[in-house]
Amino acid sequence: MGTQTEPRATVREVDGRLVLDDPDAFGMIMAVEKHNCRNTLLLNIERVIHFITRMAVLGKSSDEVVIVIINVDDPHGGPLADHLMPGHDWQEYRDRGEVPFARGLVDREAMGEILATFDQMAADKLADAGGNAVVVVVDRGVAEVFEV
C-alpha cells in the first residue's frame, strides 16, 4: 500500500472569513486557464499573421520581439496594456460589446521580465523557446506562450 500524506489544503481566517488555500486545486485551475488561452490565440490568428509580416517589414527577428495578445480587462493584462499603450481608450471596444485586446510587438527580453512578475511558468517557457517566434497571450488571469 502507498504512503499516506497530510492534506496540502488548509483553512485559515482572513478578515473574519474562512478561506481555503488549496495549492493542488489552484494548480489545476491555472493549467486549465493556460489551455484556454489557446482560444484567445485562435480568435486573434489574423492579427498574429499580420504581426509576423510586420516583423519582416521592420527587420525584427524573433530574438528581438514577441507578438502579444493582451486582454485589457484581465487583472495582469490591464496594467500591461496601459504601460504598452498609455492613454488608449479601451472603453469604445466595451461599448461595442467587445472584449478589448492590445495586440502588437514587444521587446522579447522586456516581456520575459514582465512575465516573471506574475507568471514564472510563462517566463520560463518564453526563455525555453530559444529563437523561435512566439505569441504571448495574457488572459484569464494567466499568461501562456505559443511558438508559431
Summary of the structure (lengths in Angstrom):
residues: 148
radius of gyration: 18.2
end to end distance: 45.7
largest distance: 62.4
contacts: 389
relative contact order: 0.18
helix: 46%
strand: 24%
